[in-house]
């Protein structure tokens, strides 16, 4: 493995691990704030956090054309508006296990997008890496608990839409940000999600209302906005800006692994031999990919 790949590979793994570990915080905060309203808060906080970094650093704000701004904005619309929107709707209409399994298809979906948009070749090694790591995710999640009944069809289709649009978003990040300031472009991408989340959030608040904002809930919102959004999304974008999309996408598989580990640590859930096998396969898939 080349040394220059280690930092972006680690960045992608950290980003996915943060998302895998934010489930408990999200669940608590979502008892008080509806999903799209919370996502709007996350995007605004993420933008503010990164834009403050842009303002205080010596380089300041980098100039860009209006055309480039709207291109970056559109990438954010795809990832933070459409993909996360599909994910929220799908999770509500389907099950958490279905969501974990369907969205784990994201790395496999990155391959055709990377081939079409980035001209990355789908080599036998890349294909083998995705297959091995995907089998690992299936083992970690345990597909015996998946529900594919017709009553969940719309939810499952929405989850598939989330996986497709997140794969497209990730590839567009690599295509768009080459040679650009990654902090500034990541901040602009957060703004791209707002045309979807703001109207949906306003509708939620007008029909469902919002619970009491305690100190713990506010702390949870800040964690989700600054750490899980500003920090993790920047690290994810960094991984895709520096690695081939097919390799960077495999770091996504750290998310279900971390989620199960936290369930074991915090909720006394059992670690099964199937989980250990799955974790080993995921690690093997990542190593196969980055050694090409």
C-alpha positions as CSV (number, residue, x, y, z in Angstrom):
1,X,0.0,0.0,0.0
2,X,1.4,3.4,-0.9
3,X,1.9,5.8,2.1
4,X,0.1,8.6,0.4
5,X,-3.1,6.4,0.5
6,X,-3.0,5.9,4.3
7,X,-4.3,9.3,5.4
8,X,-7.3,9.5,3.0
9,X,-8.1,5.8,3.7
10,X,-8.0,6.5,7.4
11,X,-10.1,9.6,6.9
12,X,-12.8,7.6,5.1
13,X,-12.8,5.0,7.9
14,X,-13.1,7.6,10.6
15,X,-16.0,9.3,8.8
16,X,-17.9,6.0,8.4
17,X,-17.1,5.1,12.0
18,X,-18.5,8.4,13.3
19,X,-21.7,7.7,11.3
20,X,-21.9,4.2,12.7
21,X,-21.6,5.6,16.2
22,X,-24.1,8.4,16.0
23,X,-27.1,6.1,16.1
24,X,-27.7,6.5,19.8
25,X,-27.4,10.3,19.8
26,X,-29.7,10.5,16.7
27,X,-32.3,8.3,18.3
28,X,-32.5,10.5,21.4
29,X,-32.6,13.8,19.5
30,X,-35.2,12.5,17.0
31,X,-37.6,11.9,19.9
32,X,-37.7,15.7,20.2
33,X,-37.0,17.1,16.8
34,X,-38.5,15.7,13.5
35,X,-36.0,14.2,11.0
36,X,-35.9,16.9,8.3
37,X,-35.9,19.7,10.8
38,X,-32.9,18.0,12.5
39,X,-31.1,17.5,9.2
40,X,-31.6,21.2,8.4
41,X,-30.0,22.1,11.7
42,X,-27.1,19.7,11.0
43,X,-26.5,21.2,7.6
44,X,-26.6,24.8,8.9
45,X,-24.2,23.9,11.8
46,X,-22.0,22.1,9.4
47,X,-21.8,25.1,7.1
48,X,-21.1,27.5,9.9
49,X,-18.4,25.3,11.4
50,X,-16.5,24.9,8.1
51,X,-17.1,28.5,7.0
52,X,-15.6,29.8,10.3
53,X,-12.5,27.7,9.5
54,X,-12.4,29.3,6.0
55,X,-12.7,32.8,7.5
56,X,-10.0,32.5,10.2
57,X,-7.3,30.7,8.2
58,X,-4.6,32.8,6.5
59,X,-5.8,31.9,3.0
60,X,-9.3,33.2,3.6
61,X,-12.1,32.7,1.0
62,X,-11.0,31.5,-2.4
63,X,-12.7,33.1,-5.4
64,X,-14.7,30.9,-7.7
65,X,-16.9,31.5,-10.7
66,X,-20.7,31.4,-10.4
67,X,-20.8,28.4,-12.6
68,X,-18.4,26.4,-10.3
69,X,-20.4,27.5,-7.2
70,X,-23.6,26.1,-8.7
71,X,-21.9,22.9,-9.7
72,X,-20.7,22.4,-6.1
73,X,-24.1,23.4,-4.8
74,X,-25.6,20.7,-7.1
75,X,-23.3,18.0,-5.7
76,X,-24.5,19.0,-2.2
77,X,-28.2,18.8,-3.4
78,X,-27.5,15.2,-4.6
79,X,-25.9,14.1,-1.4
80,X,-27.4,16.1,1.4
81,X,-30.8,16.8,-0.1
82,X,-31.8,13.8,-2.2
83,X,-29.8,11.0,-0.7
84,X,-30.3,11.8,3.0
85,X,-33.9,12.6,2.2
86,X,-34.4,9.2,0.7
87,X,-32.7,7.7,3.7
88,X,-35.0,9.3,6.2
89,X,-38.2,8.4,4.2
90,X,-36.9,4.9,3.7
91,X,-36.0,4.3,7.3
92,X,-39.5,5.5,8.3
93,X,-41.3,3.3,5.9
94,X,-39.0,0.2,6.2
95,X,-36.9,-1.2,9.0
96,X,-33.4,-0.4,10.4
97,X,-32.0,-3.8,9.3
98,X,-33.3,-3.3,5.8
99,X,-31.8,0.2,5.8
100,X,-28.4,-1.2,6.8
101,X,-28.4,-3.9,4.2
102,X,-29.8,-1.9,1.2
103,X,-27.5,1.2,1.8
104,X,-24.5,-1.1,2.2
105,X,-24.8,-1.6,-1.6
106,X,-23.4,1.9,-2.0
107,X,-19.8,0.8,-2.6
108,X,-20.9,-1.6,-5.4
109,X,-23.0,1.2,-6.9
110,X,-19.9,3.5,-6.9
111,X,-18.2,1.3,-9.5
112,X,-20.4,2.0,-12.5
113,X,-20.6,5.7,-11.6
114,X,-16.8,5.9,-11.3
115,X,-16.5,4.1,-14.6
116,X,-18.8,6.5,-16.4
117,X,-17.9,9.8,-14.8
118,X,-14.3,9.3,-13.9
119,X,-13.2,6.7,-16.5
120,X,-12.0,4.4,-13.7
121,X,-11.6,0.9,-15.0
122,X,-13.6,-1.9,-13.3
123,X,-10.7,-4.3,-12.9
124,X,-11.0,-7.9,-11.6
125,X,-9.3,-6.8,-8.4
126,X,-11.7,-3.9,-7.7
127,X,-14.7,-6.1,-8.4
128,X,-13.3,-8.8,-6.1
129,X,-12.7,-6.3,-3.4
130,X,-16.3,-5.0,-3.5
131,X,-17.7,-8.6,-3.5
132,X,-15.5,-9.7,-0.6
133,X,-16.3,-6.6,1.5
134,X,-20.0,-6.8,0.6
135,X,-20.1,-10.4,1.8
136,X,-18.6,-9.2,5.0
137,X,-21.4,-6.6,5.5
138,X,-24.0,-9.3,4.8
139,X,-22.4,-11.4,7.6
140,X,-22.2,-8.5,10.0
141,X,-25.9,-7.5,9.5
142,X,-27.2,-11.0,9.3
143,X,-29.7,-11.0,6.4
144,X,-32.0,-13.5,8.2
145,X,-33.5,-10.5,10.0
146,X,-34.3,-8.6,6.8
147,X,-38.0,-8.1,5.9
148,X,-38.8,-8.0,2.2
149,X,-42.6,-8.0,2.5
150,X,-44.7,-6.0,0.1
151,X,-45.8,-3.6,2.8
152,X,-42.3,-2.3,3.0
153,X,-41.8,-2.0,-0.8
154,X,-41.9,1.8,-0.9
155,X,-39.5,2.1,2.0
156,X,-37.1,-0.3,0.5
157,X,-37.2,1.5,-2.8
158,X,-36.5,4.8,-1.0
159,X,-33.5,3.1,0.7
160,X,-32.3,2.0,-2.7
161,X,-32.6,5.5,-3.9
162,X,-30.5,6.7,-1.0
163,X,-27.8,4.2,-1.9
164,X,-27.8,5.2,-5.5
165,X,-27.7,9.0,-4.9
166,X,-25.0,8.7,-2.2
167,X,-22.8,6.6,-4.6
168,X,-23.4,9.3,-7.3
169,X,-22.7,12.1,-4.8
170,X,-19.4,10.5,-3.7
171,X,-18.2,10.1,-7.3
172,X,-19.2,13.7,-8.1
173,X,-17.2,14.9,-5.1
174,X,-14.0,13.4,-6.7
175,X,-14.9,14.7,-10.1
176,X,-15.8,18.3,-8.9
177,X,-13.3,19.1,-6.1
178,X,-10.0,18.2,-7.9
179,X,-7.7,21.2,-7.4
180,X,-10.2,23.1,-5.3
181,X,-10.2,24.1,-1.7
182,X,-11.9,21.2,0.0
183,X,-13.0,23.0,3.2
184,X,-14.7,25.8,1.3
185,X,-16.3,23.4,-1.3
186,X,-17.5,21.1,1.5
187,X,-19.2,24.0,3.2
188,X,-21.0,25.1,0.0
189,X,-22.2,21.5,-0.5
190,X,-24.0,21.7,2.9
191,X,-26.0,24.6,1.5
192,X,-27.0,22.4,-1.5
193,X,-29.1,20.2,0.8
194,X,-31.2,23.1,2.2
195,X,-33.7,23.5,-0.7
196,X,-34.9,20.0,0.1
197,X,-34.6,19.9,3.9
198,X,-35.9,23.4,4.8
199,X,-39.4,23.0,3.2
200,X,-39.7,19.5,4.6
201,X,-38.5,20.6,8.0
202,X,-41.0,23.5,8.1
203,X,-43.8,21.1,7.2
204,X,-42.8,18.7,9.9
205,X,-42.7,21.4,12.6
206,X,-46.1,22.8,11.5
207,X,-47.8,19.4,11.6
208,X,-45.8,17.6,14.4
209,X,-44.3,20.3,16.5
210,X,-41.1,20.0,18.5
211,X,-40.4,18.7,22.0
212,X,-38.5,20.5,24.8
213,X,-35.0,21.5,24.1
214,X,-32.9,20.4,27.1
215,X,-29.2,20.8,27.6
216,X,-28.7,17.2,26.6
217,X,-30.7,17.6,23.4
218,X,-28.8,20.8,22.5
219,X,-25.5,19.0,23.1
220,X,-26.7,16.2,20.8
221,X,-27.6,18.7,18.1
222,X,-24.2,20.2,18.3
223,X,-22.5,16.8,18.1
224,X,-24.5,15.8,15.1
225,X,-23.9,19.2,13.4
226,X,-20.3,19.7,14.1
227,X,-18.8,16.2,14.5
228,X,-21.1,14.0,12.4
229,X,-21.8,16.6,9.7
230,X,-18.9,19.1,9.4
231,X,-16.2,16.8,10.6
232,X,-17.3,13.4,9.1
233,X,-18.5,14.8,5.8
234,X,-15.3,16.7,5.3
235,X,-13.3,13.5,6.0
236,X,-15.5,11.6,3.6
237,X,-15.0,14.2,0.9
238,X,-11.2,14.2,1.6
239,X,-11.1,10.4,1.1
240,X,-12.8,10.7,-2.3
241,X,-10.7,13.6,-3.4
242,X,-7.5,11.7,-2.7
243,X,-8.3,8.0,-3.5
244,X,-9.8,6.2,-6.4
245,X,-13.6,6.2,-5.9
246,X,-13.7,2.4,-5.8
247,X,-11.2,2.2,-3.0
248,X,-12.6,5.1,-1.0
249,X,-16.1,3.7,-1.1
250,X,-15.1,0.6,0.8
251,X,-14.4,2.6,3.9
252,X,-18.3,3.0,4.1
253,X,-18.4,-0.6,5.4
254,X,-16.9,0.6,8.7
255,X,-20.3,2.0,9.6
256,X,-22.2,-1.2,10.3
257,X,-19.2,-2.7,12.1
258,X,-18.9,0.2,14.5
259,X,-22.7,0.2,15.1
260,X,-22.6,-3.5,16.1
261,X,-19.5,-2.9,18.3
262,X,-21.2,-0.1,20.1
263,X,-24.3,-2.2,20.6
264,X,-22.0,-4.8,22.3
265,X,-20.3,-2.2,24.5
266,X,-23.3,-0.1,25.4
267,X,-26.4,-2.4,25.0
268,X,-24.9,-5.8,26.0
269,X,-25.6,-7.2,22.5
270,X,-23.7,-10.3,21.6
271,X,-20.8,-10.5,19.2
272,X,-21.3,-13.6,17.1
273,X,-18.7,-15.6,15.1
274,X,-20.6,-14.4,12.0
275,X,-19.8,-10.8,13.0
276,X,-16.1,-11.6,13.4
277,X,-16.1,-13.3,10.0
278,X,-17.8,-10.3,8.4
279,X,-15.3,-7.9,9.9
280,X,-12.4,-9.9,8.6
281,X,-14.0,-10.0,5.1
282,X,-14.5,-6.2,5.1
283,X,-10.9,-5.7,6.1
284,X,-9.7,-8.1,3.4
285,X,-11.8,-6.3,0.8
286,X,-10.3,-2.9,1.6
287,X,-6.8,-4.4,1.5
288,X,-7.4,-6.0,-1.8
289,X,-8.6,-2.7,-3.3
290,X,-5.8,-0.4,-2.0
291,X,-3.1,-2.8,-3.1
292,X,-4.0,-2.5,-6.7
